[in-house]
Structure formats: C-alpha cells, structure tokens
Amino acid sequence: MVQKSDLLGLVNWDAVLAAPRYAGGHQDVMAAIFEGQAEILDHYTEDDWQGTLAIAYRFPDGSVAIMTDYFGSCSGCDAWEDASDADARAMVTSLVTSARFFEDVEAARTFCRSDKDAEEYPFYAASSLNF
C-alpha cells in the first residue's frame, strides 16, 4: 500500500525534467509528477494570468494525493520560468512532500468539499477539483 512517505520515490523525474518550464506552465509539470505511477482524477487551473492550481492523483491501491501550487505570469513572478534542473527538483520535492494524502477517494473528496481558509493556502484550490 502506498504511504505518504513513499510519494517522493514515485516521482517520474524523467517526465518532470522534460516538462516545459515557463511562467504559467505548472499544469504540465504537475501532470508529469506521477506519470506512469498514478492516474489523474482531476486538475484545476485558475483561468487567469496568475493564481492557483490543484491536481488529484489516484494510485493503483486507491490512495489519493492532492497537490496545489500557485503561478505567476512572468519570469519575475514565476519560479518555473527557465528553472534549472536542480531548481525543478527542489520545487517538485516541495510539492510532493507537502501534498495532502488520503487512503481513498472518498476521504480526498470530503477534504475537497470542506471549507478551507487562508491558513490552508493554497489548498483552497482543491475545492475546485471534481472527482
């Protein structure tokens, strides 16, 4: 059974490092993180120049990881713009180790439907996930 402590070992680094790195390109990177290891249940990207995004992955055992991030619209306000491989690894490591992890879809769905306040930023973006 997948545990939260296993997530970093499941990262598809080849896919992550091959993903394009540009301001607002977080969805491409986030979609690559567990490529081949888990299915994407849903993803959400705020339809704006800058904002938040969320993604939910389901692993073969039914467990779910939810990650959220924020993005900017220019190289001065978005860390992915021309990030080095070392920077990309550090950012993905941070995303994965701060992911919310659930034993099953129902628990993840309950979390997404619960009220989230500013203290849980940027997890409020998870409320826009529909699975």
C-alpha positions as CSV (number, residue, x, y, z in Angstrom):
1,M,0.0,0.0,0.0
2,V,1.3,3.5,-0.9
3,Q,2.1,5.7,2.1
4,K,2.7,9.5,2.0
5,S,6.3,8.7,2.8
6,D,6.5,6.7,-0.5
7,L,5.5,9.6,-2.7
8,L,8.9,11.1,-3.4
9,G,10.1,7.7,-4.6
10,L,7.3,7.5,-7.1
11,V,8.1,10.8,-8.8
12,N,8.8,10.3,-12.5
13,W,11.8,12.5,-12.7
14,D,12.4,11.9,-16.4
15,A,8.9,13.2,-17.2
16,V,9.2,16.1,-14.7
17,L,12.5,17.3,-16.1
18,A,11.3,17.0,-19.7
19,A,8.2,19.1,-19.0
20,P,8.3,22.7,-20.3
21,R,9.3,25.4,-17.9
22,Y,7.6,28.7,-18.4
23,A,5.5,31.1,-16.5
24,G,2.1,29.5,-16.0
25,G,3.4,26.1,-17.1
26,H,2.8,24.4,-13.8
27,Q,0.0,22.2,-15.0
28,D,2.4,20.5,-17.4
29,V,4.9,19.9,-14.6
30,M,2.2,18.8,-12.1
31,A,0.7,16.3,-14.6
32,A,4.1,14.7,-15.1
33,I,5.0,14.2,-11.4
34,F,3.5,10.7,-11.0
35,E,3.2,9.9,-14.8
36,G,3.0,6.1,-15.2
37,Q,2.5,5.6,-11.4
38,A,-1.0,7.0,-10.9
39,E,-3.9,8.4,-12.8
40,I,-5.0,12.0,-12.7
41,L,-8.5,12.1,-11.2
42,D,-8.9,15.8,-11.9
43,H,-7.0,19.0,-12.2
44,Y,-7.9,22.7,-11.9
45,T,-6.2,25.8,-13.1
46,E,-7.4,29.2,-12.3
47,D,-8.3,30.8,-15.6
48,D,-6.2,34.0,-15.2
49,W,-2.7,35.4,-15.7
50,Q,-1.7,34.2,-12.2
51,G,-3.4,32.2,-9.5
52,T,-3.6,28.7,-8.1
53,L,-3.9,25.2,-9.4
54,A,-4.7,21.8,-8.0
55,I,-4.3,18.2,-9.1
56,A,-5.5,14.9,-7.6
57,Y,-3.7,11.6,-8.4
58,R,-5.1,8.2,-7.6
59,F,-2.6,5.3,-7.1
60,P,-3.4,1.7,-8.1
61,D,-4.2,0.9,-4.4
62,G,-6.9,3.6,-4.3
63,S,-4.9,6.1,-2.3
64,V,-5.0,9.7,-3.4
65,A,-2.5,12.6,-3.3
66,I,-3.7,16.2,-3.8
67,M,-1.1,18.9,-4.6
68,T,-1.7,22.6,-5.1
69,D,0.6,25.4,-6.3
70,Y,0.4,28.9,-7.4
71,F,1.7,30.5,-10.6
72,G,2.7,33.9,-12.0
73,S,2.6,35.5,-15.4
74,C,6.2,36.5,-15.9
75,S,9.7,35.4,-15.2
76,G,9.9,37.8,-12.3
77,C,6.9,36.3,-10.5
78,D,7.0,32.6,-11.5
79,A,9.8,30.3,-10.3
80,W,9.3,27.8,-13.1
81,E,10.4,30.3,-15.8
82,D,13.7,28.9,-17.0
83,A,14.2,26.9,-13.8
84,S,17.4,24.8,-13.7
85,D,17.1,21.0,-13.2
86,A,18.2,21.5,-9.6
87,D,15.5,24.2,-9.1
88,A,12.8,21.9,-10.7
89,R,13.8,19.0,-8.5
90,A,13.6,21.2,-5.4
91,M,10.2,22.7,-6.4
92,V,8.7,19.2,-7.2
93,T,10.2,17.8,-3.9
94,S,8.4,20.6,-2.0
95,L,5.1,20.0,-3.9
96,V,5.3,16.2,-3.2
97,T,6.3,16.4,0.4
98,S,3.6,19.0,1.2
99,A,0.9,17.0,-0.7
100,R,-2.3,16.1,1.2
101,F,-2.5,12.3,1.2
102,F,-5.7,10.2,1.7
103,E,-6.3,6.4,1.9
104,D,-9.2,6.5,-0.5
105,V,-11.1,8.7,-3.0
106,E,-14.0,9.3,-0.5
107,A,-11.6,10.9,2.1
108,A,-10.0,13.0,-0.6
109,R,-13.4,14.1,-1.9
110,T,-14.5,15.0,1.6
111,F,-11.4,17.2,2.0
112,C,-12.0,18.9,-1.3
113,R,-15.6,19.7,-0.3
114,S,-14.7,21.0,3.2
115,D,-14.2,24.7,3.9
116,K,-10.6,25.9,3.6
117,D,-9.4,29.1,5.0
118,A,-6.4,31.3,4.3
119,E,-4.3,29.3,6.7
120,E,-4.5,26.4,4.3
121,Y,-3.4,28.4,1.3
122,P,-3.0,27.2,-1.4
123,F,-5.1,24.1,-0.6
124,Y,-8.3,26.1,-1.1
125,A,-7.8,25.5,-4.9
126,A,-8.6,21.8,-4.1
127,S,-12.2,22.8,-3.6
128,S,-12.4,23.2,-7.4
129,L,-11.5,19.6,-8.1
130,N,-14.4,17.4,-9.2
131,F,-14.0,13.7,-8.9
